[in-house]
């Protein structure tokens, strides 16, 4: 049968589109958006100033290689700028990795509750996503290795993971890498690395520096407060960087984002302030919500995963509706195979206290 209109490649229409966390609550005067893991402190003053300065020259194309930003990242982390690629958010880089290394019939592994961009990027290339089961909402190295086949070309590992907030120690990451064939690319997605304060955690820089089949992706959207600008970076072996640079857009990072990123990554004081705020309120939320009888998955990131019972009147969907009417916007995570949970970003003190108070009211308790 002859097609009557252009048809996308096979599999594209089978992809469930990514749906961001909602940001509005109709009829509510003041809204606290806690659905997208944004920092309540926003960007630092020097970062805002750098962004505004670029407004004087919006007629100019940005530096297509983002050299200044790559040099700043290299300086802060002790990396070779030539082995860094910048993108429009880390999801841009994840898609570029998929395009460069996956094709029809290939397989890419991710875990049960892994970032939704992994299967989207995989399916978009005609490859097949393979889902590795987790243990206690945490990536399981043995489960991943068990699924590796001759068709496996990429393994995506979010560490820490979104939306669970869990992580695996660096020794486990190294064990995963050692168990992979050399032709399989291990992608370490460390979007929340700056928030982690565990002695056994590493973002992956060391492993990338000494390996030919590991890359690490990072973002400016979280602790640096630049989610609106879409800015991320990847550190990888020279041959992977070369492949990514051949297919990325020539100006895939805009000039305001480059300028803001340079200022943000050098503003150590603001980053530490954001980390301290998160550590304090992450612990407080975990304890206070737990006191209400709602299990909270231990998190090392800037959000908590709250589990609700299936009993009518107490479900996650009903809690979400109850909170939304009060201007408290959390994230439903049904698409992550977690229908009985809500993800809550660590917000301002006011927002955090309001959520705990509202949850207590929802459950008929006193906070």
FENVENFEN-V371494 format. One line per field, one symbol per residue. burial: # if it has 9 or more other ideal C-beta (glycine too) atoms within 8 Angstrom, else .. Layout:
burial=???
This chain:
burial=..........##..#.......#.#..#..##########..##.######..#.......#...#.#######....#.#.########.###########...######.##################.#.#..#####.###.##...###################.######..#...##########.##....#.###.##..#.###############.#########..##.##...#...################..##.###.###.##.###.###.#.#.##.##########.....###.###.###.########....#.########...##.##########...#
